[in-house]
């Protein structure tokens, strides 16, 4: 039976910045429009965090029963390592996704009911990433989905629920957050190229190969940086987001130097921290601007 610490590790806490940073950014974009609403921001945060935990447990379950996680270079997986029964991990996934769904319905009813449809699409995307008979995560589409759902949808959705509109500032932040969220997955899949190739999980990294995957990671960091610079057209104070540059450089170092296997694990942490610093600095600047 898995310990509490193993269940926490199975939730993959290193990915939580992917959920938290877009809500901070979206709230900053709403503040730029003079429309930030703290309790809606908290509801959006609950939706985002519960969704990513649900995604992680669902991936653990689906990959585990397929045998994809039997040999891993990354953090422990509950089903793959035989630490928890598949049904228990599936239950944890469904509970998390259920919490995300309930919080999402409450947020939609307080903002615009049509958002319930968008929320349903997000939950379906969370499950079919590695679930179902033809998971899109096995077709090299994971990074696209992360960019859309933890970038465009998360940031613009957070701004919309508070301001009831989206402007170019929110879109620029969405591109920055989506790029960094995708970069986290690129780094994860770069590490797993050898084991994913053997197990038949055809991620984008497997399709591109080692060298081009590293270039893609660096390209996504550049896009995030350029999006942040673009915010200076709204207020020069938004350039405070570039305070995340040293963290981005630290995240990129193992990728640039050719690190492999477990040596790439810190890249996920540092890319996530880059997201949090960029989102927080930009949001504060926009709120004050």
Residue pairs with C-beta under 8 A, 6 or more apart in sequence:
1 83
1 84
2 10
2 78
2 83
2 84
6 76
6 78
6 83
6 84
7 78
7 84
7 92
9 75
9 76
10 56
10 57
10 60
10 76
10 77
10 78
10 83
10 84
10 89
10 92
11 53
11 56
11 57
12 56
12 75
14 75
14 265
14 268
14 269
14 272
15 52
15 56
15 184
15 268
15 272
16 49
16 52
16 272
17 184
17 272
17 273
17 275
17 276
18 52
18 146
18 150
18 181
18 184
18 272
18 275
19 45
19 48
19 49
19 51
19 52
19 150
19 154
20 45
20 48
20 49
20 276
20 279
21 177
21 180
21 272
21 275
21 276
21 278
21 279
21 280
22 48
22 150
22 151
22 154
22 155
22 158
22 174
22 177
22 181
22 279
23 41
23 44
23 45
23 48
23 154
23 158
24 276
24 279
24 280
24 283
25 155
25 158
25 173
25 174
25 176
25 177
25 278
25 279
25 282
25 283
26 41
26 44
26 154
26 155
26 156
26 157
26 158
26 159
26 162
26 170
26 173
26 174
27 36
27 41
27 44
27 158
27 159
27 162
27 283
28 36
28 173
28 279
28 282
28 283
28 284
28 285
28 286
28 287
29 155
29 158
29 159
29 163
29 166
29 167
29 169
29 170
29 173
29 283
29 286
30 36
30 37
30 41
30 158
30 159
30 162
30 163
30 170
31 283
31 286
31 287
32 167
32 169
32 234
32 235
32 286
32 287
32 289
33 159
33 163
33 165
33 167
35 162
35 163
35 164
36 162
36 287
37 161
37 162
40 107
40 110
40 111
40 161
40 162
41 158
41 162
43 103
43 106
43 107
43 110
43 161
44 107
44 157
44 158
44 161
46 99
46 100
46 103
47 100
47 103
47 104
47 107
47 119
48 100
48 150
48 154
50 96
50 97
50 99
50 100
50 103
51 96
51 97
51 100
51 122
51 123
51 126
52 150
53 96
54 93
54 94
54 95
54 96
54 97
54 99
54 100
54 123
54 126
55 126
55 129
57 89
57 90
57 92
57 93
57 96
58 90
58 93
58 97
58 126
58 127
58 129
58 130
58 131
59 129
59 130
59 137
60 69
60 77
60 78
60 79
60 80
60 89
60 93
61 79
61 86
61 89
61 90
61 93
61 131
62 130
62 131
62 135
63 69
63 77
63 79
63 80
63 130
63 201
64 77
64 78
64 79
64 80
64 86
64 89
65 79
65 86
66 199
67 80
67 199
68 80
68 195
68 196
68 199
68 200
68 201
69 77
69 79
69 80
69 81
70 80
70 199
71 195
71 198
71 199
72 80
72 81
72 192
72 195
73 191
73 192
73 194
73 195
73 261
73 262
74 188
74 191
74 192
74 262
74 265
75 265
76 83
78 84
78 88
78 89
79 85
79 86
79 89
97 123
97 126
97 127
100 119
100 122
100 123
101 119
101 120
101 123
104 115
104 116
104 119
104 122
105 116
105 119
107 115
107 161
108 114
108 115
108 116
108 118
108 119
108 161
109 116
110 161
111 160
111 161
111 162
111 164
112 160
112 161
112 164
115 157
115 160
115 161
118 153
118 157
122 149
122 153
125 145
125 149
126 149
128 135
128 136
129 135
129 136
129 137
129 142
129 145
130 137
130 138
136 142
136 145
137 145
137 201
137 203
138 200
138 201
138 202
138 203
139 202
140 202
140 203
140 204
140 206
140 207
141 204
142 185
142 189
142 203
142 204
143 182
143 185
143 186
143 189
143 204
144 182
146 178
146 181
146 182
146 184
146 185
147 178
147 179
147 181
147 182
148 178
150 177
150 178
150 181
151 174
151 175
151 176
151 177
151 178
151 179
151 181
151 182
152 171
152 174
152 175
152 178
154 174
154 177
155 170
155 173
155 174
155 177
155 178
156 166
156 170
156 171
156 174
159 165
159 166
159 167
159 170
160 166
160 170
169 231
169 234
169 286
172 227
172 228
172 230
172 231
173 227
173 231
173 279
173 282
175 223
175 224
175 227
176 223
176 224
176 227
176 228
176 241
176 278
176 282
177 224
177 275
177 279
179 220
179 221
179 223
179 224
179 227
180 220
180 221
180 224
180 271
180 274
180 275
180 278
181 275
182 220
183 217
183 220
183 221
183 224
183 251
183 271
184 268
184 271
184 272
184 275
186 204
186 205
186 213
186 216
186 217
186 220
187 217
187 251
187 255
187 264
187 267
187 268
187 271
188 268
189 196
189 203
189 204
189 205
189 206
189 213
190 205
190 210
190 213
190 214
190 217
190 255
190 264
191 260
191 261
191 262
191 264
191 265
192 201
192 203
192 205
193 203
193 205
193 206
193 209
193 210
193 213
196 202
196 203
196 205
196 206
197 206
204 213
204 216
205 213
208 216
214 255
214 256
214 258
217 252
217 255
217 267
218 252
218 255
218 256
221 248
221 251
221 252
221 274
224 248
224 274
224 278
225 242
225 245
225 248
228 238
228 239
228 241
228 242
228 244
228 278
228 282
229 239
229 242
231 238
231 239
231 241
231 282
231 285
231 286
232 238
232 239
234 286
234 289
235 285
235 286
235 289
237 285
237 286
237 288
237 289
238 282
238 285
238 286
238 289
239 285
240 281
240 282
240 284
240 285
241 277
241 278
241 279
241 281
241 282
241 285
242 278
243 277
243 278
243 281
244 273
244 274
244 275
244 277
244 278
244 281
247 270
247 273
247 274
247 277
248 270
248 271
248 274
250 270
251 266
251 267
251 270
251 271
251 273
251 274
252 267
254 263
254 264
254 266
254 267
255 264
255 267
259 267
